[in-house]
Amino acid sequence: MSVVQVDRVVKRYRLGEQDVVALKRVSLDIEEGVFMAIAGPSGSGKSSLLNLIGCIDEPSEGRILIDGQDVAGHTPDELADLRSRTIGFIFQTFNLLPVLTAAENVEYPMLRRADIDAAERSKRVKHYLEVVGLAQYANRRPNQLSGGQRQRVAIARALAIHPRIVLADEPTANLDRKTGDEILQLMRAINKQTGTTFIFSTHDKRVMAMSNRLVRIEDGEITILGIRNSSGWTYVNERRRNRGTAGEVQQ
């Protein structure tokens, strides 16, 4: 089943007197449970695509369906509610609130959820800090944590809402190599254990090597789709096809 469908999406931005086309009729199906890297040079459109999937931005043309739901025409409050229930975010700059402890940062996105009471929030905070190996740092603020620890808090925060999808924008960019490797291994383990879909925007070859789906994007178009199975990678030149399908996952 496709957890994300991108259907002939065009994204334009106004830059001065000109329209800049960031995405050009991009179509992509993303199956549940994949560990996907969206790769491409700066300005290729990969961050624009990630923002559209995350309902942070809206397409100029075409449709985005999240878990079968067309997000077009939704109010900002409706989109915020969809994100709070379905999509977890991990950013390269961590985006933790500096005045909150690690535990409070993990709890924060759950506060808008009326269906999660205080006892359940506390239970999830404790559980996910344990999952990322930071139970003993629950009461520390971000400035008392290393970069790798802050990224672990961000992962716990993303997972605490029980999302169908986790979007990660260059999550290893501000980490040293050893810490980046540890973070990637952690996310891959969570992906395998929970079946949560992970989608990365990345330049990092380590992310691409660990992924089981690879989308290469250039000049606003998907050029290559890679699917890893038990016998290795299969690549499709998307410029010769109308649609990319990040199909049945092979873990």
Secondary structure, 3 states (H helix, E strand, C coil): CEEEEEEEEEEEEEECCEEEEEEEEEEEEEECCCEEEEECCCCCCHHHHHHHHCCCCCCCEEEEEECCEECCCCCHHHHHHHHHHHEEEEECCCCCCCCCCHHHHHHHHHCCCCCCCHHHHHHHHHHHHHHCCCHHHCCCCHHHCCHHHHHHHHHHHHHHCCCCEEEEECCCCCCCHHHHHHHHHHHHHHHHHHCCEEEEEECCHHHHHHCCEEEEEECCEEEEEEEEECCEEEEEEHHHCCCEEECCCCC
